[in-house]
């Protein structure tokens, strides 16, 4: 009976060791396969290449000969140029050229003059590439005296500064795809990001100061994490560190409502004229067009620069939520004016700038489907598209199966080290069982012959 038990223990140990070897090998091979790829290797759509062509031409020709680029109604790149030679280079590259009077240097000079003036809350300005103008907007809170003073300043800068009054007020959208709640208010989770060791939520900076504790429910029972880095004003982004340190399965998906989500496959800067989508817990999934880049907004709380301007509507409760197109992460909701009944203007913090400032990588779907990977703020997968032609991205259920959860965890690149430890431990167990069996056999041999020959 005792020998039978020993044999059973040895067999179970060997099976466990073999199973450990297989599990460890799977963890290592899948994790290595899911290691972050070179961002430049991420596939790009034709429209994305078109947007890249426009921005590349602007960089090549310089700010004294160009004044921005955008996507035409057909999705092809258009570049504003100031001389015939530059126009010829643009056409040779396969893009359309539009002759304009004012270069990017002049537009930048105008915005610098506006920034140097005394700050007026409720105002914002953007570069309108298509009109070759700087547009200054004032909401309903700007007094007649302040507006008159800004108008005089604009006239002194030049005739290419246009003044516009807008309805509503420019406010941050405090309150969002999946909601997050804290004593600081209600916001939206934007995108999941990682530093390679821990996972975080990228959301709006105005949502709450460092130390804010966030929950997934209004009773404070499901703690999400804590704000550990805030940039507002100046920028409008912050990091919420997951309480568990891990975003878990489905970290590469953003919610669009009705139990559905969109898989995020890359990160990029948008192009003017691009169709984009925004998700928030108040107003759901909404779409619109990028109308300007590098916008400056004077919120009551302070000035934020470098924002993306769109005509996508948003409401309180949508703040921090994700903006994307064709599965490409573009921005997180900052603020704006109007609502989803009357329409309005909404500004977004570019994801690329936030990732660069925070030294983080966006958690995206691996190209080989084996799990998730991190992508930095490089030029990966620009999601530009012709107005009306783009889609949010690949639709997936928000709840995955147990098998997919297991696979995503096995494919986590951080499992390389633990996988190797499992392999090493299993090998030690196999060697130990072999040694124990050999030692038991040797002792049994000695007992047998000592009894018969002794």
VOPAGU-2260 file (C-alpha; in pm, 1 decimal, decimal comma):
REM VOPAGU-2260
SITE   aa  ch    i         X         Y         Z
SITE  UNK   A    0       0,0       0,0       0,0
SITE  UNK   A    1     282,6     235,4      92,9
SITE  UNK   A    2     460,8     166,4    -237,3
SITE  UNK   A    3     138,9     231,7    -429,8
SITE  UNK   A    4     103,7     570,5    -259,7
SITE  UNK   A    5     463,1     656,5    -344,5
SITE  UNK   A    6     411,5     566,0    -707,5
SITE  UNK   A    7      95,2     780,0    -718,0
SITE  UNK   A    8     275,6    1079,5    -564,9
SITE  UNK   A    9     563,7    1044,4    -813,0
SITE  UNK   A   10     324,7    1026,7   -1107,8
SITE  UNK   A   11     126,3    1330,9    -992,8
SITE  UNK   A   12     448,9    1526,1    -938,7
SITE  UNK   A   13     580,4    1433,2   -1283,2
SITE  UNK   A   14     250,0    1531,6   -1446,7
SITE  UNK   A   15     248,6    1864,2   -1260,9
SITE  UNK   A   16     607,7    1930,0   -1366,7
SITE  UNK   A   17     532,2    1850,0   -1731,3
SITE  UNK   A   18     223,3    2070,6   -1714,7
SITE  UNK   A   19     434,8    2349,8   -1567,2
SITE  UNK   A   20     683,3    2318,0   -1852,2
SITE  UNK   A   21     404,7    2347,3   -2109,7
SITE  UNK   A   22     244,2    2643,6   -1931,8
SITE  UNK   A   23     575,6    2825,2   -1887,5
SITE  UNK   A   24     670,9    2767,2   -2250,6
SITE  UNK   A   25     331,1    2899,1   -2363,3
SITE  UNK   A   26     366,6    3210,5   -2147,4
SITE  UNK   A   27     711,5    3284,5   -2285,8
SITE  UNK   A   28     636,0    3217,7   -2653,0
SITE  UNK   A   29     305,8    3409,5   -2655,7
SITE  UNK   A   30     451,7    3698,4   -2458,3
SITE  UNK   A   31     749,2    3723,0   -2694,3
SITE  UNK   A   32     510,6    3712,9   -2990,4
SITE  UNK   A   33     312,7    3999,3   -2834,7
SITE  UNK   A   34     615,0    4222,6   -2769,7
SITE  UNK   A   35     558,8    4578,4   -2900,4
SITE  UNK   A   36     627,3    4601,6   -3268,7
SITE  UNK   A   37     804,5    4887,2   -3439,3
SITE  UNK   A   38     531,8    5155,5   -3456,9
SITE  UNK   A   39     624,9    5223,8   -3819,7
SITE  UNK   A   40     531,2    4862,8   -3901,5
SITE  UNK   A   41     166,3    4907,9   -3799,6
SITE  UNK   A   42     -49,4    4886,4   -4113,8
SITE  UNK   A   43    -192,9    5214,7   -4237,1
SITE  UNK   A   44    -497,3    5274,3   -4452,5
SITE  UNK   A   45    -480,2    5463,0   -4781,8
SITE  UNK   A   46    -641,7    5765,0   -4618,2
SITE  UNK   A   47    -388,3    5748,7   -4335,9
SITE  UNK   A   48    -106,1    5756,9   -4588,8
SITE  UNK   A   49    -270,4    6058,5   -4750,3
SITE  UNK   A   50    -270,5    6246,5   -4420,0
SITE  UNK   A   51      92,4    6149,4   -4366,3
SITE  UNK   A   52     182,1    6277,4   -4713,3
SITE  UNK   A   53      39,7    6620,7   -4631,0
SITE  UNK   A   54     219,4    6654,2   -4298,2
SITE  UNK   A   55     545,1    6521,8   -4446,9
SITE  UNK   A   56     531,6    6782,0   -4724,2
SITE  UNK   A   57     473,9    7060,0   -4471,2
SITE  UNK   A   58     774,7    6942,1   -4269,7
SITE  UNK   A   59     990,0    6914,3   -4582,5
SITE  UNK   A   60     901,9    7253,9   -4731,6
SITE  UNK   A   61     913,9    7444,6   -4403,4
SITE  UNK   A   62     693,8    7693,9   -4222,5
SITE  UNK   A   63     795,7    7990,1   -4438,9
SITE  UNK   A   64     661,6    7827,1   -4757,8
SITE  UNK   A   65     356,7    7641,6   -4624,0
SITE  UNK   A   66      57,0    7710,5   -4398,4
SITE  UNK   A   67     -70,7    7369,3   -4295,8
SITE  UNK   A   68    -240,9    7075,9   -4464,8
SITE  UNK   A   69    -581,7    6908,6   -4456,1
SITE  UNK   A   70    -787,4    6636,8   -4620,0
SITE  UNK   A   71   -1011,9    6734,3   -4909,6
SITE  UNK   A   72   -1369,2    6610,2   -4949,9
SITE  UNK   A   73   -1231,0    6315,9   -5149,2
SITE  UNK   A   74    -981,7    6223,8   -4877,5
SITE  UNK   A   75    -677,0    6344,8   -5071,7
SITE  UNK   A   76    -420,5    6571,8   -4902,8
SITE  UNK   A   77    -421,9    6946,4   -4969,1
SITE  UNK   A   78    -121,5    7161,1   -4874,6
SITE  UNK   A   79    -130,3    7540,8   -4839,7
SITE  UNK   A   80     179,0    7692,1   -5007,8
SITE  UNK   A   81     308,4    8043,8   -5061,7
SITE  UNK   A   82     512,0    8007,6   -5386,0
SITE  UNK   A   83     494,8    7832,2   -5721,5
SITE  UNK   A   84     803,0    7617,1   -5663,3
SITE  UNK   A   85     654,5    7474,7   -5344,9
SITE  UNK   A   86     327,0    7411,3   -5529,0
SITE  UNK   A   87     513,0    7213,3   -5795,9
SITE  UNK   A   88     678,8    6994,5   -5530,5
SITE  UNK   A   89     342,2    6927,1   -5368,7
SITE  UNK   A   90     186,7    6819,2   -5699,7
SITE  UNK   A   91     486,9    6600,8   -5779,6
SITE  UNK   A   92     430,2    6418,0   -5450,0
SITE  UNK   A   93      70,8    6342,6   -5550,7
SITE  UNK   A   94    -104,7    6602,9   -5332,3
SITE  UNK   A   95    -300,6    6915,0   -5424,9
SITE  UNK   A   96    -154,6    7260,2   -5368,5
SITE  UNK   A   97    -349,0    7570,4   -5264,8
SITE  UNK   A   98    -180,6    7908,8   -5298,7
SITE  UNK   A   99    -226,0    8130,6   -4989,7
SITE  UNK   A  100    -109,2    8475,5   -4882,0
SITE  UNK   A  101      11,0    8400,6   -4530,2
SITE  UNK   A  102     270,1    8142,9   -4424,0
SITE  UNK   A  103     270,0    7934,6   -4107,5
SITE  UNK   A  104     533,0    8171,7   -3968,3
SITE  UNK   A  105     283,4    8457,7   -3996,1
SITE  UNK   A  106       3,4    8254,2   -3841,6
SITE  UNK   A  107     231,4    8153,8   -3553,5
SITE  UNK   A  108     329,6    8517,5   -3502,6
SITE  UNK   A  109     -36,1    8613,8   -3475,0
SITE  UNK   A  110    -110,8    8347,9   -3211,9
SITE  UNK   A  111     200,0    8453,0   -3016,5
SITE  UNK   A  112      68,4    8809,7   -3005,3
SITE  UNK   A  113    -266,8    8683,2   -2877,1
SITE  UNK   A  114     -98,0    8474,4   -2605,7
SITE  UNK   A  115     110,0    8770,0   -2488,8
SITE  UNK   A  116    -198,8    8985,2   -2430,7
SITE  UNK   A  117    -382,0    8981,2   -2094,4
SITE  UNK   A  118    -579,4    8658,3   -2061,4
SITE  UNK   A  119    -956,1    8672,7   -2117,2
SITE  UNK   A  120   -1153,1    8371,7   -1991,1
SITE  UNK   A  121   -1410,8    8248,1   -2240,8
SITE  UNK   A  122   -1195,8    8305,9   -2548,8
SITE  UNK   A  123   -1020,8    8062,6   -2781,0
SITE  UNK   A  124    -823,0    8081,7   -3103,0
SITE  UNK   A  125    -725,0    7838,1   -3375,3
SITE  UNK   A  126    -550,4    7837,6   -3710,7
SITE  UNK   A  127    -798,2    7781,4   -3991,5
SITE  UNK   A  128    -569,3    7626,4   -4254,6
SITE  UNK   A  129    -835,9    7615,7   -4522,5
SITE  UNK   A  130    -923,7    7985,5   -4483,7
SITE  UNK   A  131    -559,6    8083,5   -4415,8
SITE  UNK   A  132    -668,9    8276,8   -4109,7
SITE  UNK   A  133    -641,1    8281,6   -3732,4
SITE  UNK   A  134    -992,3    8265,9   -3585,2
SITE  UNK   A  135   -1056,8    8419,0   -3241,7
SITE  UNK   A  136   -1379,8    8313,9   -3070,7
SITE  UNK   A  137   -1546,6    8464,4   -2767,2
SITE  UNK   A  138   -1828,2    8297,6   -2572,7
SITE  UNK   A  139   -2124,1    8458,2   -2395,8
SITE  UNK   A  140   -1923,3    8530,8   -2078,8
SITE  UNK   A  141   -1679,6    8769,8   -2251,4
SITE  UNK   A  142   -1772,9    9130,1   -2175,6
SITE  UNK   A  143   -1814,6    9393,8   -2446,2
SITE  UNK   A  144   -1509,6    9580,1   -2314,5
SITE  UNK   A  145   -1285,2    9271,5   -2325,8
SITE  UNK   A  146   -1410,4    9180,7   -2672,8
SITE  UNK   A  147   -1344,4    9534,0   -2798,4
SITE  UNK   A  148    -990,5    9522,9   -2658,2
SITE  UNK   A  149    -921,1    9187,8   -2825,6
SITE  UNK   A  150   -1064,6    9314,7   -3153,8
SITE  UNK   A  151    -824,1    9608,0   -3148,7
SITE  UNK   A  152    -536,5    9368,7   -3083,0
SITE  UNK   A  153    -645,1    9147,8   -3375,2
SITE  UNK   A  154    -666,1    9443,9   -3611,1
SITE  UNK   A  155    -314,2    9541,3   -3512,1
SITE  UNK   A  156    -185,1    9190,6   -3590,1
SITE  UNK   A  157    -324,1    9184,6   -3944,4
SITE  UNK   A  158    -623,9    9135,4   -4164,9
SITE  UNK   A  159    -594,3    8756,1   -4149,8
SITE  UNK   A  160    -722,6    8742,3   -3788,1
SITE  UNK   A  161   -1099,9    8685,9   -3784,3
SITE  UNK   A  162   -1315,0    8759,0   -3478,6
SITE  UNK   A  163   -1622,7    8544,7   -3406,3
SITE  UNK   A  164   -1876,1    8537,3   -3125,1
SITE  UNK   A  165   -2010,4    8196,1   -3023,3
SITE  UNK   A  166   -2311,5    8085,9   -2822,3
SITE  UNK   A  167   -2276,8    7903,9   -2494,0
SITE  UNK   A  168   -1961,9    7900,8   -2282,8
SITE  UNK   A  169   -1622,6    7732,3   -2311,2
SITE  UNK   A  170   -1614,3    7499,8   -2011,1
SITE  UNK   A  171   -1437,2    7179,9   -1915,7
SITE  UNK   A  172   -1664,9    6877,2   -1940,6
SITE  UNK   A  173   -1622,3    6750,9   -1588,1
SITE  UNK   A  174   -1814,2    6435,7   -1558,3
SITE  UNK   A  175   -1810,1    6009,4   -1937,4
SITE  UNK   A  176   -1664,4    5585,9   -2236,7
SITE  UNK   A  177   -1705,9    5410,2   -1889,3
SITE  UNK   A  178   -1770,2    5645,0   -1594,2
SITE  UNK   A  179   -1525,5    5710,7   -1311,4
SITE  UNK   A  180   -1640,2    5871,1    -989,5
SITE  UNK   A  181   -1458,3    6038,5    -703,0
SITE  UNK   A  182   -1500,5    6318,3    -453,2
SITE  UNK   A  183   -1351,2    6544,1    -723,7
SITE  UNK   A  184   -1645,4    6473,2    -956,2
SITE  UNK   A  185   -1744,4    6239,8   -1237,3
SITE  UNK   A  186   -1526,9    6177,6   -1542,6
SITE  UNK   A  187   -1473,1    5924,8   -1818,3
SITE  UNK   A  188   -1201,9    5668,5   -1869,0
SITE  UNK   A  189   -1012,5    5755,5   -2186,4
SITE  UNK   A  190    -751,1    5501,8   -2298,7
SITE  UNK   A  191    -545,5    5240,8   -2112,8
SITE  UNK   A  192    -170,7    5304,2   -2110,4
SITE  UNK   A  193     132,4    5133,8   -1956,9
SITE  UNK   A  194     490,5    5199,7   -1853,0
SITE  UNK   A  195     575,9    4833,2   -1908,9
SITE  UNK   A  196     533,3    4743,4   -1543,9
SITE  UNK   A  197     200,8    4896,5   -1439,4
SITE  UNK   A  198    -117,2    4999,0   -1620,6
SITE  UNK   A  199    -299,6    5331,9   -1601,8
SITE  UNK   A  200    -604,9    5517,9   -1732,7
SITE  UNK   A  201    -531,7    5824,9   -1944,9
SITE  UNK   A  202    -805,4    6081,3   -1888,8
SITE  UNK   A  203    -854,5    6458,6   -1872,8
SITE  UNK   A  204    -634,3    6660,7   -1641,2
SITE  UNK   A  205    -914,7    6881,6   -1512,2
SITE  UNK   A  206   -1095,4    6576,3   -1372,2
SITE  UNK   A  207    -910,5    6586,8   -1043,8
SITE  UNK   A  208    -580,5    6667,8    -870,3
SITE  UNK   A  209    -311,1    6421,6    -766,8
SITE  UNK   A  210    -436,2    6186,4    -498,7
SITE  UNK   A  211    -796,0    6170,9    -625,9
SITE  UNK   A  212    -935,4    5820,0    -565,8
SITE  UNK   A  213   -1164,6    5685,3    -838,1
SITE  UNK   A  214   -1442,4    5426,7    -821,8
SITE  UNK   A  215   -1647,2    5241,6   -1084,2
SITE  UNK   A  216   -1967,3    5275,6    -877,7
SITE  UNK   A  217   -2136,0    5554,4    -685,9
SITE  UNK   A  218   -2117,9    5366,0    -355,7
SITE  UNK   A  219   -1740,4    5355,2    -344,3
SITE  UNK   A  220   -1718,2    4975,8    -345,1
SITE  UNK   A  221   -1530,9    4914,3    -673,2
SITE  UNK   A  222   -1209,5    5114,2    -651,7
SITE  UNK   A  223   -1043,0    5176,1    -987,2
SITE  UNK   A  224    -731,9    5359,4    -878,3
SITE  UNK   A  225    -576,3    5690,7    -788,5
SITE  UNK   A  226    -459,9    5997,2    -982,5
SITE  UNK   A  227     -80,5    6009,2    -973,6
SITE  UNK   A  228      -4,5    6272,5   -1237,8
SITE  UNK   A  229    -202,3    6577,3   -1350,7
SITE  UNK   A  230    -129,8    6837,7   -1618,1
SITE  UNK   A  231    -389,3    7116,8   -1609,3
SITE  UNK   A  232    -396,7    7396,7   -1708,0
SITE  UNK   A  233    -131,0    7414,4   -1977,1
SITE  UNK   A  234    -229,2    7068,9   -2101,1
SITE  UNK   A  235    -537,5    6867,0   -2008,9
SITE  UNK   A  236    -437,1    6509,9   -1923,1
SITE  UNK   A  237    -378,4    6294,7   -1616,8
SITE  UNK   A  238    -295,2    5939,0   -1514,5
SITE  UNK   A  239    -503,2    5717,3   -1290,2
SITE  UNK   A  240    -302,5    5418,1   -1167,9
SITE  UNK   A  241    -507,2    5098,2   -1141,3
SITE  UNK   A  242    -537,7    4981,3    -783,5
SITE  UNK   A  243    -439,3    4630,7    -897,3
SITE  UNK   A  244    -164,8    4761,7   -1124,9
SITE  UNK   A  245    -322,7    4573,6   -1417,5
SITE  UNK   A  246    -586,7    4691,7   -1666,0
SITE  UNK   A  247    -687,0    4328,1   -1726,4
SITE  UNK   A  248    -845,0    4168,8   -2031,1
SITE  UNK   A  249    -999,0    4400,2   -2289,0
SITE  UNK   A  250    -761,1    4685,4   -2206,3
SITE  UNK   A  251    -733,0    4758,7   -2580,8
SITE  UNK   A  252   -1109,7    4820,8   -2617,7
SITE  UNK   A  253   -1306,1    5143,3   -2559,0
SITE  UNK   A  254   -1677,2    5136,3   -2486,1
SITE  UNK   A  255   -1926,3    5281,6   -2736,2
SITE  UNK   A  256   -2242,6    5181,3   -2546,9
SITE  UNK   A  257   -2499,9    4899,8   -2569,3
SITE  UNK   A  258   -2241,2    4645,2   -2455,0
SITE  UNK   A  259   -2019,8    4714,1   -2756,8
SITE  UNK   A  260   -1667,0    4843,3   -2791,5
SITE  UNK   A  261   -1406,2    4942,5   -3048,1
SITE  UNK   A  262   -1066,0    4775,1   -3054,6
SITE  UNK   A  263    -779,7    5027,5   -3047,5
SITE  UNK   A  264    -491,7    4935,0   -3279,1
SITE  UNK   A  265    -268,9    5245,5   -3285,1
SITE  UNK   A  266    -220,5    5610,8   -3196,1
SITE  UNK   A  267    -166,8    5918,2   -3413,0
SITE  UNK   A  268    -237,8    6287,2   -3460,2
SITE  UNK   A  269    -551,2    6370,1   -3661,5
SITE  UNK   A  270    -571,1    6576,4   -3979,3
SITE  UNK   A  271    -795,2    6875,8   -4041,9
SITE  UNK   A  272   -1099,8    6752,2   -4229,6
SITE  UNK   A  273   -1082,0    6403,4   -4081,3
SITE  UNK   A  274   -1400,0    6232,4   -3958,8
SITE  UNK   A  275   -1366,2    6134,1   -3592,7
SITE  UNK   A  276   -1572,7    5965,5   -3321,1
SITE  UNK   A  277   -1606,5    6037,6   -2950,8
SITE  UNK   A  278   -1755,5    5815,6   -2680,7
SITE  UNK   A  279   -1891,1    5932,6   -2347,7
SITE  UNK   A  280   -2126,9    5803,5   -2079,6
SITE  UNK   A  281   -2357,7    6104,2   -2104,5
SITE  UNK   A  282   -2416,1    6137,7   -2478,5
SITE  UNK   A  283   -2280,9    5804,1   -2607,4
SITE  UNK   A  284   -2106,5    5766,5   -2942,6
SITE  UNK   A  285   -2098,1    6084,4   -3154,1
SITE  UNK   A  286   -1911,3    6178,0   -3469,7
SITE  UNK   A  287   -1795,1    6490,0   -3647,6
SITE  UNK   A  288   -1496,0    6648,3   -3817,1
SITE  UNK   A  289   -1163,2    6793,0   -3708,6
SITE  UNK   A  290   -1187,9    7164,5   -3781,4
SITE  UNK   A  291    -850,9    7288,9   -3652,1
SITE  UNK   A  292    -533,7    7186,9   -3470,2
SITE  UNK   A  293    -313,5    7352,3   -3207,3
SITE  UNK   A  294    -608,4    7537,6   -3054,1
SITE  UNK   A  295    -572,8    7757,4   -2745,9
SITE  UNK   A  296    -866,2    7775,4   -2502,3
SITE  UNK   A  297    -894,2    8014,2   -2207,4
SITE  UNK   A  298   -1109,3    7814,4   -1965,1
SITE  UNK   A  299   -1216,5    7981,1   -1640,5
SITE  UNK   A  300    -966,2    7752,4   -1461,3
SITE  UNK   A  301    -674,5    7848,1   -1688,2
SITE  UNK   A  302    -535,0    7838,8   -2040,7
SITE  UNK   A  303    -481,0    7511,6   -2229,1
SITE  UNK   A  304    -283,5    7501,8   -2554,6
SITE  UNK   A  305    -220,4    7250,9   -2833,9
SITE  UNK   A  306    -576,1    7115,3   -2843,4
SITE  UNK   A  307    -770,0    6956,0   -3131,4
SITE  UNK   A  308   -1082,6    7149,5   -3231,6
SITE  UNK   A  309   -1383,2    6956,3   -3366,6
SITE  UNK   A  310   -1754,6    7001,5   -3435,1
SITE  UNK   A  311   -1835,4    6680,5   -3243,6
SITE  UNK   A  312   -2089,0    6753,2   -2972,7
SITE  UNK   A  313   -2029,1    6674,9   -2605,2
SITE  UNK   A  314   -2199,2    6735,9   -2272,1
SITE  UNK   A  315   -2106,7    6736,7   -1903,2
SITE  UNK   A  316   -2029,1    6377,6   -1816,8
SITE  UNK   A  317   -1826,2    6316,1   -2136,7
SITE  UNK   A  318   -1502,3    6466,1   -2007,7
SITE  UNK   A  319   -1188,4    6253,9   -2045,0
SITE  UNK   A  320   -1361,7    6018,4   -2287,4
SITE  UNK   A  321   -1179,4    5880,1   -2592,5
SITE  UNK   A  322   -1173,5    6026,8   -2944,0
SITE  UNK   A  323   -1071,3    5786,4   -3222,1
SITE  UNK   A  324   -1117,8    5694,2   -3587,7
SITE  UNK   A  325   -1066,0    5360,5   -3765,4
SITE  UNK   A  326    -946,1    5216,5   -3433,2
SITE  UNK   A  327    -674,1    5481,5   -3397,3
SITE  UNK   A  328    -655,6    5674,2   -3067,9
SITE  UNK   A  329    -648,6    6050,4   -3126,8
SITE  UNK   A  330    -753,6    6245,9   -2818,0
SITE  UNK   A  331    -932,7    6267,4   -2483,3
SITE  UNK   A  332   -1223,6    6505,0   -2429,7
SITE  UNK   A  333   -1124,8    6837,6   -2274,8
SITE  UNK   A  334   -1413,2    7087,0   -2303,1
SITE  UNK   A  335   -1610,4    7310,0   -2533,2
SITE  UNK   A  336   -1943,4    7483,2   -2582,6
SITE  UNK   A  337   -2296,1    7380,1   -2678,2
SITE  UNK   A  338   -2458,9    7038,7   -2640,6
SITE  UNK   A  339   -2579,6    6746,2   -2851,1
SITE  UNK   A  340   -2915,9    6912,6   -2920,8
SITE  UNK   A  341   -2792,6    7245,0   -3055,5
SITE  UNK   A  342   -2442,4    7128,3   -3153,6
SITE  UNK   A  343   -2125,1    7309,9   -3064,3
SITE  UNK   A  344   -1747,1    7298,9   -3049,2
SITE  UNK   A  345   -1548,4    7039,7   -2853,4
SITE  UNK   A  346   -1174,3    7040,0   -2783,9
SITE  UNK   A  347    -955,2    6734,9   -2724,8
SITE  UNK   A  348    -613,7    6678,2   -2570,9
SITE  UNK   A  349    -396,4    6497,0   -2831,4
SITE  UNK   A  350    -302,2    6149,8   -2707,9
SITE  UNK   A  351      42,1    6165,7   -2872,3
SITE  UNK   A  352     144,4    6471,8   -2670,6
SITE  UNK   A  353      16,6    6321,8   -2346,4
SITE  UNK   A  354     203,9    5993,9   -2404,1
SITE  UNK   A  355     525,8    6180,5   -2482,7
SITE  UNK   A  356     497,2    6400,5   -2173,4
SITE  UNK   A  357     415,8    6105,3   -1945,4
SITE  UNK   A  358     662,6    5860,1   -2108,2
SITE  UNK   A  359     382,8    5605,7   -2150,4
SITE  UNK   A  360     271,9    5363,9   -2421,4
SITE  UNK   A  361     -85,1    5311,4   -2534,3
SITE  UNK   A  362    -218,8    4958,2   -2481,1
SITE  UNK   A  363    -338,3    4842,2   -2822,7
SITE  UNK   A  364    -445,0    4519,6   -2988,9
SITE  UNK   A  365    -149,6    4313,7   -3113,4
SITE  UNK   A  366    -135,8    4289,8   -3491,5
SITE  UNK   A  367    -107,2    3911,2   -3480,9
SITE  UNK   A  368    -412,9    3883,6   -3259,1
SITE  UNK   A  369    -209,9    3715,9   -2985,0
SITE  UNK   A  370    -277,0    3974,8   -2717,9
SITE  UNK   A  371    -199,5    4335,1   -2638,9
SITE  UNK   A  372     104,2    4550,0   -2699,2
SITE  UNK   A  373     222,3    4898,9   -2617,7
SITE  UNK   A  374     258,7    5167,7   -2881,9
SITE  UNK   A  375     432,2    5497,7   -2816,4
SITE  UNK   A  376     347,0    5844,4   -2948,6
SITE  UNK   A  377     511,2    5789,9   -3288,4
SITE  UNK   A  378     352,6    5800,6   -3633,1
SITE  UNK   A  379     187,0    5460,8   -3606,3
SITE  UNK   A  380    -130,6    5399,5   -3796,9
SITE  UNK   A  381    -262,6    5747,1   -3860,6
SITE  UNK   A  382    -636,0    5714,1   -3885,3
SITE  UNK   A  383    -720,1    5992,1   -4125,4
SITE  UNK   A  384   -1009,5    5940,9   -4359,8
SITE  UNK   A  385   -1229,1    6129,4   -4602,6
SITE  UNK   A  386   -1526,4    6300,2   -4434,0
SITE  UNK   A  387   -1814,9    6055,6   -4422,5
SITE  UNK   A  388   -1598,1    5759,0   -4520,3
SITE  UNK   A  389   -1436,1    5668,5   -4187,9
SITE  UNK   A  390   -1574,5    5434,2   -3922,7
SITE  UNK   A  391   -1500,8    5413,5   -3548,7
SITE  UNK   A  392   -1304,2    5090,3   -3592,5
SITE  UNK   A  393   -1340,1    4716,1   -3539,8
SITE  UNK   A  394   -1645,5    4649,2   -3323,1
SITE  UNK   A  395   -1611,8    4389,7   -3044,3
SITE  UNK   A  396   -1824,3    4286,5   -2743,7
SITE  UNK   A  397   -1730,6    4456,1   -2418,1
SITE  UNK   A  398   -1738,9    4121,9   -2231,3
SITE  UNK   A  399   -1498,0    3850,3   -2341,1
SITE  UNK   A  400   -1501,3    3474,3   -2281,7
SITE  UNK   A  401   -1292,9    3295,5   -2019,5
SITE  UNK   A  402   -1074,9    3155,6   -2296,6
SITE  UNK   A  403    -999,4    3497,1   -2442,8
SITE  UNK   A  404    -922,5    3630,0   -2094,9
SITE  UNK   A  405    -676,1    3347,4   -2037,2
SITE  UNK   A  406    -510,6    3399,5   -2376,0
SITE  UNK   A  407    -475,2    3773,2   -2324,3
SITE  UNK   A  408    -308,4    3715,5   -1988,4
SITE  UNK   A  409     -77,8    3448,5   -2127,2
SITE  UNK   A  410      18,6    3687,4   -2406,6
SITE  UNK   A  411     109,6    3969,6   -2170,1
SITE  UNK   A  412     473,7    4066,6   -2248,8
SITE  UNK   A  413     536,7    4096,0   -1875,7
SITE  UNK   A  414     493,1    3717,5   -1850,0
SITE  UNK   A  415     833,0    3642,4   -2006,9
SITE  UNK   A  416    1007,2    3649,0   -1668,2
SITE  UNK   A  417     736,9    3456,1   -1477,2
SITE  UNK   A  418     715,5    3207,2   -1764,9
SITE  UNK   A  419    1088,2    3136,7   -1741,1
SITE  UNK   A  420    1052,4    3089,5   -1364,8
SITE  UNK   A  421     771,1    2837,8   -1421,0
SITE  UNK   A  422     990,1    2650,4   -1670,9
SITE  UNK   A  423    1286,7    2649,6   -1430,7
SITE  UNK   A  424    1070,9    2535,2   -1139,1
SITE  UNK   A  425     919,0    2256,0   -1346,0
SITE  UNK   A  426    1263,5    2135,6   -1453,8
SITE  UNK   A  427    1378,1    2130,9   -1091,1
SITE  UNK   A  428    1067,2    1929,2    -997,1
SITE  UNK   A  429    1135,1    1677,6   -1275,0
SITE  UNK   A  430    1499,4    1639,3   -1173,0
SITE  UNK   A  431    1396,5    1609,2    -807,6
SITE  UNK   A  432    1143,9    1332,8    -878,9
SITE  UNK   A  433    1403,3    1147,4   -1083,8
SITE  UNK   A  434    1657,6    1181,5    -804,4
SITE  UNK   A  435    1410,1    1075,0    -534,8
SITE  UNK   A  436    1301,6     773,0    -739,5
SITE  UNK   A  437    1663,0     671,5    -805,0
SITE  UNK   A  438    1748,6     711,7    -436,6
SITE  UNK   A  439    1446,8     506,0    -332,0
SITE  UNK   A  440    1536,8     235,0    -583,6
SITE  UNK   A  441    1896,9     230,7    -458,5
SITE  UNK   A  442    1785,7     192,9     -97,4
SITE  UNK   A  443    1539,3     -80,3    -189,5
SITE  UNK   A  444    1815,7    -259,2    -382,2
SITE  UNK   A  445    2046,6    -245,1     -79,0
SITE  UNK   A  446    1773,3    -365,4     156,5
SITE  UNK   A  447    1689,0    -652,9     -71,9
SITE  UNK   A  448    2043,3    -781,0    -113,2
SITE  UNK   A  449    2145,9    -716,6     248,0
SITE  UNK   A  450    1850,1    -930,6     356,1
SITE  UNK   A  451    1937,1   -1213,3     115,3
SITE  UNK   A  452    2316,0   -1202,5     136,4
SITE  UNK   A  453    2368,2   -1069,8     483,1
